[in-house]
């Protein structure tokens, strides 16, 4: 082989090796860049979705008082009673005629996450926002004689408030904190109460466990106190909410309509048509067990009714 042939072969080999090398690098770079970009974008998207909304929220109410709330995720659930009236009465007592407003069970979408107070609004929180003590007002005195209630315990749930009082509390708290504070809709309340469950209570169907999660039955159930109890003493539901099955009835944003389920929208339902009754949920410290179920609806009060067992729990909207 001549010197010229050797030179040409070496030159061709060098060029070929360079082409192979460059091609390999380009392939590697394209593959790596594609992988990083795809992974990073997806990961960042997930992170921004998670980190944009904190898991818990604490509101400063002033006067060294705060309110703790937990994030309730968006999602779907079956709203209403999942058992027949006969099955419900057999399991938990009560009367079938009082259950007709819990049907039909229907799928509901809660389209946006929201924060919900982990406790019912307390006396201390009410005083910090409203600067009033409704449990000492004249309209409460008649009930106080029948239902004695301790004074000076800030961690007891506020009571002796009506639905308009509850709405005004939310309005003032919104102004104080710069947040969108409101009462929950019935759908939001039941969704949060169920916390992903489909049973009668957020802990299941075992009635013997109710006393571990909610105050009910009064002294007939062995309670020493014949009034609403301090918040947060019992076990929370799976989403960290306390006293969802009893203690005090909690006002909701909806107007009560026993037939609303048959025509309510499937996404974020709320009955804004005024009726003669506001909606309440939860049951109370002296209620029968069936009233403390997740699906139970209150249908026996007026917007201005004040009772020793009527209180509230608030939600705060997110930006999502």
C-alpha positions in Angstrom: 0.0 0.0 0.0 1.4 3.3 -1.0 1.9 6.2 1.4 -0.9 8.2 -0.4 -3.3 5.3 0.1 -2.4 5.0 3.8 -2.9 8.8 4.2 -6.3 8.6 2.5 -7.4 5.7 4.7 -6.3 7.4 7.9 -8.1 10.6 6.8 -11.3 8.6 6.0 -11.1 6.7 9.3 -10.7 10.0 11.2 -13.6 11.5 9.4 -15.7 8.4 10.0 -14.8 8.3 13.7 -15.6 11.9 14.0 -19.0 11.5 12.4 -19.8 8.5 14.6 -18.7 10.4 17.7 -20.7 13.5 16.8 -23.7 11.4 16.0 -23.5 9.5 19.3 -23.1 12.7 21.3 -26.1 14.3 19.5 -28.2 11.3 20.2 -27.1 11.2 23.8 -27.8 14.9 24.2 -31.2 14.8 22.6 -32.2 11.8 24.7 -30.9 13.4 27.9 -32.4 16.8 27.2 -35.7 15.2 26.3 -35.7 13.1 29.5 -34.8 16.1 31.8 -37.3 18.4 30.2 -40.2 15.9 30.3 -39.4 14.8 33.8 -38.7 18.3 35.1 -41.8 19.8 33.7 -44.0 17.0 35.0 -42.4 17.1 38.4 -42.6 20.9 38.6 -46.2 20.8 37.6 -46.9 18.4 40.4 -44.9 20.3 42.9 -46.6 23.6 42.0 -49.9 22.0 42.4 -49.0 20.6 45.8 -47.0 23.5 47.1 -49.3 26.3 45.9 -51.8 25.3 48.6 -50.4 24.5 52.1 -51.8 21.5 53.9 -52.9 23.5 57.0 -53.8 27.1 57.6 -53.8 29.2 60.8 -55.8 32.4 61.0 -54.8 35.1 63.5 -58.0 36.4 65.0 -56.3 38.9 67.3 -56.4 39.0 71.1 -53.9 36.1 71.1 -56.6 33.9 69.5 -56.1 31.8 66.4 -58.1 29.3 64.3 -56.6 26.2 62.8 -57.9 24.8 59.5 -57.0 21.8 57.3 -57.0 21.5 53.6 -59.9 19.5 52.1 -59.0 18.3 48.6 -61.3 18.5 45.6 -62.9 15.3 44.6 -66.1 13.3 44.1 -68.3 11.4 46.5 -71.8 9.9 46.9 -73.9 12.4 48.8 -76.9 11.2 50.8 -77.9 8.1 52.6 -76.4 4.9 51.1 -78.8 2.6 53.0 -82.5 2.4 52.7 -84.7 4.0 55.4 -85.5 0.6 56.8 -81.9 -0.4 57.0 -81.0 2.9 58.7 -83.6 2.6 61.3 -82.7 -1.1 62.0 -79.0 -0.1 62.5 -79.3 3.2 64.3 -82.9 3.8 65.4 -85.1 6.7 64.6 -88.0 6.9 62.2 -88.1 6.4 58.5 -90.3 9.5 58.0 -87.4 11.6 59.2 -85.0 10.3 56.6 -86.8 11.1 53.4 -84.7 14.2 52.7 -81.5 12.1 52.5 -82.4 10.6 49.1 -81.6 10.0 46.4 -78.0 9.2 47.0 -76.2 11.0 44.1 -72.7 11.7 42.9 -71.3 15.1 43.7 -68.1 16.8 42.5 -66.4 19.3 44.8 -64.4 21.1 42.1 -62.1 23.2 44.3 -60.1 22.4 47.5 -60.9 24.4 50.5 -59.9 24.8 54.1 -62.2 23.7 57.0 -61.8 24.5 60.7 -60.6 21.4 62.5 -62.9 22.5 65.4 -66.3 24.1 65.8 -66.0 27.8 66.3 -65.2 28.4 70.0 -66.3 31.0 72.5 -62.8 32.5 72.4 -62.8 32.8 68.6 -66.3 34.3 68.6 -65.3 36.9 71.2 -62.2 37.8 69.3 -64.1 38.5 66.1 -67.5 39.6 67.3 -66.7 41.1 70.7 -70.0 39.6 72.0 -71.0 36.7 74.3 -74.3 35.4 72.9 -74.4 32.6 75.5 -74.9 35.4 78.1 -77.5 37.3 76.1 -81.1 37.7 77.3 -82.5 35.5 74.6 -80.3 32.6 76.0 -81.4 32.9 79.6 -84.5 30.8 79.2 -82.4 27.9 77.8 -79.7 28.5 80.4 -82.1 27.6 83.2 -82.9 24.3 81.5 -79.4 23.7 80.1 -76.8 25.1 82.5 -73.6 25.9 80.7 -70.2 26.8 82.3 -68.8 30.2 81.8 -65.2 31.2 81.1 -64.2 28.2 79.1 -62.9 29.6 75.9 -62.5 26.2 74.2 -66.2 25.3 74.4 -68.1 25.7 71.1 -70.0 28.9 70.7 -73.8 28.4 70.9 -77.0 30.5 71.2 -76.3 32.0 67.8 -78.7 31.9 64.8 -77.9 31.5 61.1 -77.6 35.3 60.5 -75.1 35.6 63.4 -73.1 32.8 61.8 -73.0 34.6 58.5 -72.0 37.8 60.1 -69.2 36.1 61.9 -67.9 34.9 58.6 -68.2 38.4 57.1 -66.2 40.0 59.9 -63.6 37.2 59.9 -63.1 37.7 56.2 -62.6 41.4 56.7 -60.2 40.8 59.6 -58.0 38.2 57.8 -58.4 39.2 54.1 -59.5 35.7 53.4 -62.8 34.4 51.9 -64.4 32.9 54.9 -67.9 31.4 54.8 -70.1 28.6 56.1 -69.7 25.4 54.2 -72.4 24.2 51.7 -74.2 21.0 52.7 -72.2 19.2 50.0 -68.9 20.5 51.3 -69.8 19.7 54.9 -70.9 16.1 54.1 -67.9 15.6 51.8 -65.5 16.7 54.6 -67.3 14.7 57.2 -67.2 11.5 55.2 -63.5 12.0 54.4 -63.5 9.4 51.7 -65.8 6.9 53.4 -69.2 5.5 52.3 -70.3 4.3 55.7 -72.9 5.9 58.0 -70.2 7.5 60.1 -66.6 8.5 59.1 -65.3 5.7 61.2 -67.6 3.0 59.8 -71.0 1.5 60.8 -70.1 0.2 64.2 -72.4 2.2 66.5 -70.4 1.2 69.6 -67.5 3.4 68.3 -69.5 6.6 68.1 -68.7 7.7 71.6 -65.0 7.7 70.6 -65.6 10.2 67.8 -68.7 12.3 68.7 -70.8 13.5 71.6 -74.3 12.3 71.5 -77.1 11.0 73.8 -76.4 13.3 76.8 -76.5 11.8 80.2 -78.4 8.9 78.8 -75.2 7.9 77.0 -73.1 8.2 80.2 -71.9 11.8 79.7 -71.2 13.7 82.9 -71.9 17.1 81.3 -75.4 17.9 80.0 -74.2 20.5 77.5 -71.8 20.9 74.6 -68.3 19.7 75.4 -64.9 21.2 74.9 -63.8 20.9 71.3 -61.2 18.3 70.2 -61.4 15.9 73.0 -62.4 12.9 70.9 -60.9 11.2 67.9 -60.9 13.1 64.5 -62.1 11.8 61.3 -59.6 10.6 58.6 -59.1 14.2 57.4 -58.3 15.6 60.8 -61.7 17.2 61.7 -63.0 16.9 65.2 -66.6 16.7 66.5 -68.2 16.1 63.1 -70.6 13.6 64.7 -72.3 15.6 67.4 -71.5 18.2 70.1 -73.4 21.1 68.4 -75.4 21.5 65.2 -73.4 23.4 62.6 -75.0 25.9 60.2 -74.4 25.5 56.5 -74.7 28.0 53.7 -77.6 26.4 51.9 -81.3 27.1 52.5 -82.9 23.8 53.5 -85.1 22.1 50.9 -86.1 18.4 51.5 -86.4 17.8 47.8 -83.2 19.6 46.7 -81.2 16.3 46.0 -83.6 15.3 43.3 -82.7 18.4 41.2 -79.4 19.6 42.5 -76.5 20.1 40.1 -73.7 17.5 40.2 -70.9 20.0 40.6 -70.7 22.2 43.7 -74.4 22.1 44.6 -75.8 24.8 46.8 -79.4 25.7 47.3 -79.5 29.5 47.1 -83.3 29.7 46.9 -84.5 31.1 50.2 -86.8 29.0 52.2 -88.1 29.2 55.8 -85.2 27.1 57.1 -81.4 27.2 57.1 -79.5 23.9 56.8 -77.6 22.4 59.7 -75.5 19.3 60.0 -73.7 17.2 62.7 -76.2 16.4 65.4 -75.7 17.6 69.0 -74.4 16.3 72.3 -77.9 15.0 73.3 -79.0 13.7 69.9 -79.9 10.1 69.2 -77.3 8.2 67.3 -79.0 8.3 63.9 -78.9 12.1 63.9 -75.1 12.0 64.1 -74.7 10.2 60.8 -72.8 11.9 57.9 -75.9 12.1 55.8 -78.3 13.5 58.4 -80.0 16.8 57.6 -81.6 19.2 60.1 -85.1 20.3 59.1 -86.7 21.8 62.2 -85.4 25.4 62.7 -85.9 28.9 61.4 -83.1 31.4 60.4 -83.5 33.3 63.6 -83.8 30.3 66.0 -81.3 30.4 68.8 -80.6 27.3 70.8 -78.0 26.0 73.3 -77.0 23.4 70.7 -76.6 25.5 67.5 -73.1 26.5 66.6 -70.9 26.6 63.5 -67.7 25.6 61.7 -66.2 27.7 58.9 -64.3 27.2 55.6 -61.8 29.3 53.8 -61.6 29.3 50.0 -58.4 28.6 48.2 -57.2 30.3 45.0 -57.5 27.1 43.0 
